[in-house]
Amino acid sequence: MTDTSAGFVALIGEPNAGKSTLLNRMVGAKVSIVTHKVQTTRARIRGVAMEGNAQLIFVDTPGIFAPRRRLDRAMVAAAWSGAADADLVVLLIEAHRGVTEGVKVILSALNERAGGRPVALAINKIDKVQADKLLALSKELNELYAFTETFMISAEKGHGVDDLRKWLAGKVPAGPWLYPEDQIADLPLRMIAAEMTREKLTLRLHQELPYQLTVETENWEDRKDGSVKIDQLIYVMRDGHKGILLGHKGETIKAVGKAAREELEEFLGRRVHLFLQVKVRPNWLNEAERYTEMGLNFKDGNA
């Protein structure tokens, strides 16, 4: 039998550094929501990628930032916990933003939290800066932390991603595969479906509202004709939010539902009947059950 290897890889970085895009590129399918809004990844989504005889299980962590609310604190705790549980860590830095204050905070915490495991540096969005600036940035970062390896990548365009995946495959421990070969994410389909709808809401809405709503898949019914009926609840904190979400004559929620349904049909490869309902729930940010739904630990949000 061929020797196999498998291991967990944590992708860490500031919000919006491109972790979700890199995960999706590595796995070859959309398992983590990608938006231009920051802090949109809430749960530690695992995507599974195969590289030769190696299985790479990616832990896509929420962005690490200065937390203000309970949800923020739980997200940052989940990010560091993802790094602590992994065999390898990849720190993603945006080339054009360089060494920000947030990056410095992550680098100082890595000394404490990496626990001797290999940490690779991936400088992302390399198409946005000149080559000489990239080399200077790489040198500066490697002086601040002893990275095992440095990669120049564009997660969006795919540049350098294969090299990174091959390197990771060579570093994970020998052992049996942990997931079936054809499984790309360990999130229940209900959660992936909720994330897809939340992505469409985030893209459609602006300012603070996306962080004050959550989506739950309430019901999932496989039908005899091969289609699936999905009922989802969108929780918002105020009546005013409900009006914004519904839009004039329900136009906003209809557009969101259509976009989410189309993406779900593509992802599942079957017909989807999607029904969205908006409910006002003023305290959802303080309800333990909502955190469990998002794969977060409610207690991690304690100040």
N, C-alpha and C positions, 0 to 999 in steps of 0.2 A: 504493500500500500504506500501511496505517496505521502511524504511527510507534510503535515499541515501545521499552520500557525494561526493564532487568533488573538486579538487584543483590543482594548478600548483606547480610543484617541479622543482627548478633550480639545475642543476648539475654544480658545478664550480670547478676549480682547474687549475693547471699548464698544459701546453700542454703535451699530452701523458700520463696523469695520469690514463687514462682508462675510461673516461666519456662516450665515444661512446660505448665501450664494455659493460659498466654497463647499459646504456640505452637499448641496444639491448637485453640484458639478462632480464631486467625488462619487456620489451614489448613482448619478445618472438619472435621477428622477426627482420630482419636487416633493420633498418630505418636510421641509421647513419653510415657513412663510417668509417671503422676501418683500419688503416694502422700503420706501425711502424714509419712513418714519423711524425714529430710534426706539429702542426698548420694546420691539414687537415680539421677540421670542420669549415666551414665558416658561415653557416647560423644557426639561432636558430631553429633547428629541434625539433618539438614536437612529441613525441611518447606517445601513450595512453595505459595505463595498467589498468586492472581490478583486484581488490583485494577485494573479498566479495562484499559488496554493495558500495564500494568506487571506484571512478574513479580517477586515477592519471595521470595528463598530464605533461610529462617531457619536460623541456626546456633544450636541450643539447646545452650548450654555447661553443663558441670557447675558447681555453685555454687562461688563463690570463698570459701575459708575457710583457716584456718591448718593447713597439712598436717602430718601426723605420720608417715604410713607411705608406702612407695613408691607404692601405689595413689593415695593422697591427692595426692602431689606430681605424679603423671602427670595426674590430673584437673584440678588447678589450672593446670598448664602448658597443657592442652588448652583450658581456658576462655580464657586470655589469647591463645593462638594463634588461637582462633576470632575474637576481637575484632580482632586484628591483620590477619586476612585479609578482614575485612568492609568494605563500603562505608559502612555506617551502624551505629551501636551504640545499643542501648536499655538503659539501666540501670533495673532494676526494684527498687523499694524497697517494703517493707511499711509501709503507713500507720500501723498501730498500734504498730510497733516503732521507727519513726523512724530517727534518725541513730545507729546502733549503732557500736561500735568497728570491727566488720567493714566497715560502710559507709564509715567514715572511711579505712580501709586501701584500699578499692577506689577511692575518690575521689582519693586521693593518687597511686595507681598510674595512674589514667586520664590524669593530666597528662602522664605519661611515655609511655603506651602508645597513647593515642587517635590520635596522629599527625596531628592537624589535621582528622580526619574528624568529621562531625556526630554529636553524642551527644545523644539525647533522654532525658529523665527521665520514667519512668512510675511514678507513685505508685499502687500496687496495694492492693486490699482496702479501698477508700475507704468501704465500707459499715460498717466497724468503728470509724470515728472521726467526730467532729463537724466541720462545715464550717470553723469558725474555726481548728481545730487543723490541718486540711489546708493552709490558706493559710499558716499560720505555718511548717509543715514545708517547703512548697514554697519559701518565701522563704529559709529557712535553707540548704536544699540548693543553691539557685541562687547563694547567696553563697559557698558552698564550691567550686562548679565552674560554669563558664560553659556551661550546657546550651543547645543550639540551640533546644529547645522543651520544654515540660512538659505532660504529660497526666495526668489523674486517671482511673483505670480500676478496673474490677473484672473481672479475667480470668475469674473463675468465672461471673459473671452476664452478662458481655458489655458492661457499661457502658463507654463511651469507647473501646472497641476498634476500632470502625469509623473513628473520627476518627484514631486512631494509624495504622491501616493506610493510610488515604488520604494522610496526611502522608508516610509512608514511600514510598508509590508516587510521590509528586511529587518525591522526592529521589534516587531511584536513577538511575544513568546511562542515557542513551539507548543502545540497542543491541538485538540480537536476543535472544529468549528463550533461556534456557540449558537448559531442560527441556521435554519435551512437556507440553502444557497439562493433560493428565489425570494427570500424575504428582505424587503428593503427598509422597513422601519418597525420598531417594536411597539409603537404607539397603537392603541386600539383604533380601528377605523373610525369609530365615533369621534375620537379626539382629533384625528386628522381632518375629518369633515368639518368639525367646529373651527379648527385653525384656518381652513380655507375660507370659510365664511367671514371669519374675523379679519383675514387679510383684505378681503373685498371691502369690508366696512372701513378699515384703516385707510385704504387708498381713496375711498370716496369722501370720507369726512376729514375735517381739518382741526387744527389746534388740539385742545385738551381731550376732546370727547373720546377718541379711540382708547385712551388709557382708563376711561371711566366706564367702559362696557366690557362685558364678557359674553361668550357664546357657549351654550351647552347643547349637545345633541341629546334630546329628551327621548326620542324613540327611533328605532331602526327596524324596518320591516322588509324582509326579503320576500318579494312576490313571486307567484308561480310562473309568471311570464318572463322571469329573469331580471326584472327591474327592481329597484329598491325605493322605498318611501322613507324619507328622512324628515323628522320634525325637530326643529331647533328653536331654542329660546334665547333671545338676546336680552340680557339684563342691563338696564341703564340706571343711573342714580337719581335722576330727576325727571319730572314730567316734561320739562322743556327739552330734555335730551330725546325723549320719545318722539316729540314733534319733528325735531331735526332729522332723526333717523327715518321716520316715515316719509318725510318730504311732502311737497305739494301733491295732493291727490294720490299719495302713496308711491310717487315716482321713484324716490330714492331707494326704498326697501325693495321695490320691484326690480330695479336695475341691479342691486346687490345680489338679490336672489337668483337672477338670470345668470350673472357672471359666476357666482359660486356653483350653481347647478352645472353649467357648461364645463367648468374645471373638474368638478367631481365626476362627471360622466367620462371625461378623458382619462382621469386617474383610475377609476374603477373599471373602465371598459364596458359599461352597461348603462341602461337608461336610468335616470334619477328623477324622482318626484320630490322636490324640496319645498318644505313649508316653514316659513319663518314667522315667529311671533315675538313682539317686543313687550317686555314687562318692566315696570319701574320697581326697583328694589334698592332703596336708599343706602342700605348698609352692606351691599354685597362684598365690598372690599374688606369687611371685618367678619366674614362668615367662613369658618374653617372648611366647610363643604366645597365652596368655590375654589379654594386653593388645591384641594385634593383633585378636583376635576382638571386643574391645570398642571398637575404633577408636581406641585410645590408643597413645602411643609409650612403649615400655618404658624407653627411655633417659631420658625426661623425669622418671622416678621416682627417678633417681640423686640422692643427697643432695648 
